[in-house]
Amino acid sequence: MARARKPSNLDAQLEQWAAAIVDDPASFKGRWKQSFFPDAREVRLDLGCGKGAFLARSAKANPEVLYIGMDIDSTCVARCAKKAILEELPNMVVARADAACLLEFFEPGELSLIHLNFNAPYPPKKMAARRLTHIDHLSRYRTILGETGRIELRTDNMPYWKWSLEELRIAGYHIDWRCEDLHGAMRELAEKRARVEVARSEDRKQAKTEASSQPFNEPSAEAKLQLGEAALTIHHENFVRSEYDEKLVEKGAVVYSLIAHPGPAPAEMEQTTKLGLVDYLPEDLDTLEHIPYGMEDTIFNMRNRKKNAREAQARRAWWERKYKSKRSTAAKGSKSGTKGVSCNKHENASAPRANANVSPTDNK
């Protein structure tokens, strides 16, 4: 997801939308709900919230939940705060903060859910610790999540996805649900639900019973069984798309997603994964149908390097064929040359030369 451009009047915007901005998140540790939305049944965090579209939509879809957005970028903070105020969302606040300081901002068990949506992948291995699914971050999440707390991850970055799965395993997280085509799964789920509703409607007609009073968003136990495991694991009734989700759907790109909760903390966590995301790319980069967010430059440079390497190899092969052909021609010429004439330049140099100024009779 592209970062927001810094406006020339950023300070003025931060001041204008200050009512929704938390300047000192550490001062609200343990009392976020009481300070900002006392009626909230739970507190959720959108970490790396970007421009705030997902955050605002989630707050609107779940008015009984307090949503906290956090981002290191002041421009993103200003835009999020603007959405909260203009859309009149009392259950949404935003703070400029670093994910490495989460333990300073929240008490143990204070959060019920942490959203990790299309976060920066930081492809170089030397920057791996900045990734929000690094084992160090996952250890912090374990502390601030409640007993039933979980994390939800979305990304279009296949190397980041594979790396994150390994980090979750090392950190002792249990994956409740995972999907390598989130929006495809949602479409399939919607189709299943529609078929179940049609079947239930036909059954009601045959039995001549009254229509069920259950809303469409809450199928009966029988319908849930027919819908399968996906209906129980995907939070379809509150599913919210971000703007980036919509762009990816338009492009036909795949979104990887999972829901996980922390298990018991491992006695030891040893970083055994390959840290560079380039190690998780396919050998043939031309097979990539979608270049994921945050790796555009990396893949572009790798493709150029491989292209240059192929061209250099082709040039070397051409020169080798050319020189081989020349040597072969020279060898054939030496075999068909005058007998007794040496091809050794040193022998030719030491051979006596005839005096051009002496006549043949003078030599007699």
N, C-alpha and C positions, 0 to 999 in steps of 0.2 A: 504494500500500500504506500503510495507516494506521500512523502511528508509535506505538510502545509508550508507554503511560502511565507516568509516573515514579512508582515505588513510594516509599512513605515511608521504607523501610529500604534504599534503594539502596546506600548505603555498606557496609552489612552484607552485602548480596548480592555486591557486588564482592569483598569480602574472603573470603566463603565459597567462591566459585568462582574464586579467584585462580590456581589451578593451571593453568587453561586460558587465562588472560589475559596478553597481552604488554604490559607497561607502557611499555617503551622500544623500539619497533620499530626505531629507527635503530641500536641497538646490535647488531642481528642482520643487518645489511646484508651480503649475500654468504654468509651461513652459516645460513639458515633451515633447510635440509634437515638439515645436520649437527647443529644444536642441538635440533631438535624431532622429527625422524623420519628418521634416517639411511638407512633402507631405501627411502625414497620414490624412485620413478623420475622424478617430476616434481613441480613446485610450482605450484599454481593459487590464484588470488586471487578471492574473492567481494567485490567492491567495493560498499559500501552494502548490507551483508548483512542488515540489518533484524533480525528476531527469530531468524534462524538456521535456519529449517526447511529451506530449500533446501541450506544449507551442511551441515547434519547428514546429510541424506539422501544428498548427494553423497559425503561422507566414508565413509558406510556402504556405498554402492554401488561405490566405488573405493578399497578399503583399501590399495592400493599408491601412492596419491597423497596428498601433504601439502596440505591445504586451509587457507588463511588467510582469515579473515573480517575485514573492516575496516568500521567505521562510526563516525560522529562522535557518535552518541547513546550515552551511557553505559548507559542502560536496555537498549538492544539488545545491547550488549556483554555485560552481565550475563546476559541470557537465552541468548545464544549459548554462553557459557562453561558455563552450567548444563546445556545439552543435551550438550555435549561430555563432561562428567564423568558425568552420569547415564546416558548411552547408551554410555559407555566407548569413546570414539573417540580413540585416541591420535594419529591423523593429522589432528586438527582443533584449531586455535588461533584466537584472536580478539584484535584490538587496536583500541583507540579511537584513530583517526587520521584526518587530513584527506587527501583524494585529491590535493590540491595539493602534498603533501610526498612523493609516492611515490618520487621520485629519491633522497630521503634514506634510504629504507627498503630499496631493492633495488638490487643490482648490475645492470649491463647484461646482458640475456639470462637473468636468474635465474628468470623466470616462463615457463610454457608456455601459460597460458590465463588470461584475465581475464573473469569473469562480470559482466555489467551487467544485473541483473534488476529490472525495475519500479522504476527509480530515480526520485527526485523530479524532476519536469519543470521546476520554477521557470518558470512561464509568462511573467512580465514580461521585457521585453527587457533591462532593467537588471540582471537576475539571470542572464542567459544564460551567463556565465562559470562559474557553479556547476554547470551540467549536465555530466554525466560523459561526454557525447559531444562536448563543445566541442573545437575544434581544439587548444587548449592542453593539454587532458588527453590527446587522441589522440597528441600529440607525446611526451608522457611515456611513454605505453604503448609507443610504438615503441622507446624506449630500453631498457625493462626486459623486453620480450618477447624470447624466443630466436628463432633463425632460422626455426623452424617455428611460432612463437607466433602466437596469434590472440585475438580478442575474440569473445564471444558476447553478443548483445543480445536482450533480450525486453522488450516493452512492450505495454500495451493502449492507449497514447496515440498516436492517429493523427497529430496535429500534431507531437508529439515525434519520431515515427518519420520523418516527411517531413523534418523539420529535420536529424535525425541523418544521413540519407542524404546530404544536401548537405555536412555537415561532414566525413563520411568521404571524400567525393570531393575536397574542398579539401585535406584532410590527406594525400592520396596513398595511401589504403587501397584494397585490392582486395577486393571482396565475393565470397567463395567460394560462398555460398548465401544466399538470402533467401526469406522466405515471409510472406505476409500473412494466413495462417490456420494457425498452427503446429499446433494440436491437430487441426484438420481434416486437415492433411497427415499427421500421425502416425496418425490413424485409417485414412486411405487406404493408408498404407504397411503397416499391420498387415494390412489386407484383402488387399493384393497378396502379402504374404509368405504368408498363409494359402493363397491360390490357388496359389502356386508350390509350396508343400509338398504340396498335394493332387495337383497335376499330377505332381510327382516321385514321389509314392507310387504313382500309377497306372502311371507308366512302369516303376517297379521291379516292380510286380506282373506287368505284361505281359512284362517281360524275365526274370522269375523270378530276380531278383538279391537279394542280401542287403540289408537296410536299411542306409542310409548311417549311418556313425558320427559324422557332423558334427553338432554341436549346432544347435539351432534359431537361436541367436543368431549363428551364423556360416554363412550360406548359401554354397553353392559358387559358383565363378566364373560358371558358367552361370546359376545362380539370380540372382546379382547383376545380370547383364545383363538378365534378365527383369524384375527389380524396377525397373530404370531408375536414372536419375541420383540420385533422392532417396535411395535406399538407400546410395549411396556418400558422400553429403554430410551427411545427418542422422546423428548419432551415436546411432542408435536403441538400440544394445545397452547404452548407459549413460545413456539419457535419463532425467532426473529432473524431476519436477514439484514446484513450490513450492506452499505452501498457497494463495497468491494465484492460481496457475494453476488450481487446483481450484475456487476460487470463481468464476473467470471462466468455466470450462467449465460450471458449474452455471447461470450466468446466460446462457449462450449467446453470450458476448462473444468478439470476435476478439483473438488475440494475434499481434502482429507479431514476427518474429524474423529474425536474420541471423548469419552467421559471416563474419568478415573478418580479413585479415592486413595488416600494414603493408607497403607497397611502399617504394621509395626515397623519402627525404625530399624534398619539393619545395624548390626553391631559394627560393621565396617563397610564403608562405601569406597570402592576402588574404581577410579576412572579408567575403564578398559576400552572405551569406544574410540574410534578414529575421530579426531576432533575437526578435521577439515571437511567441510560439506562436499568438496569436489570428489572425495572418496566415495560418495554415495550416488554420483551421477552415472548414467549408463556409459559404456565404452564408446558407443557411437552417438555423439551428441546430436546428429541429424535426426535421430529417432524421436527427439523431444518435440511433442506437439505444442507444448505450452512452456514458455520460459517463466519460471516463478518469480514473484515479487522478491526483490532484494538480491537476485543473482543474475540480473541482466548483464552487467559489466563482466562478471566472472565468466559466464558462458560465452559471451561475445569474444573475450580475450582467448579463452581456451579453443574456441572454434578457429580463430585466426592463427593461433600457434600450430594447431594440427594441420590447418590448410597450408601454412608456410612449410611445415615439416614434410608434408606430402610433395609439395612443389620442389623442395630442395632434394628430396630423394629421387624424384623424377629427373631432375637435372643431372644428379650424379650418375644415375643409370644411363642417361643419354651420352654423357661424356665417356663413361666406361665402354659403351658400345662403339663409340666413335674411335677411341684409342685402340680398342681391340681390333677394329677393322683396319686401322692404319698399320698396326704391327703385323697383322696377317698379310696385308699387301706387300709390306717390306720383306717379309720372310719368303713369299713366293718369288719376289724379284731377285733375291739373293740366290735362290736355287737355280734360276734360269739364266744367271749372268755368265761372263767369260770365264773359262776354266783357267786356273792359275792366278787370277787376279784376287788379291786378298781384300777382304772387307774390313780388315783391321787398319784403322787410320794410322796407328803407330808404325805398322809395317810399311805402309805406303810412304810415310814421312822419311823412313830410313833408307828407302830404295835409291840407288844412284840415278842422278838425272843426266840426260844427254846435254852436251854443251851446244847450245844453239848457234854459236859463232864458229864452231869447228866443222869443217867439211868432212864428209865421209872418207876422203882420201888422206886427210891429215891423221886419221886414226890408224892408218895402216902402217 
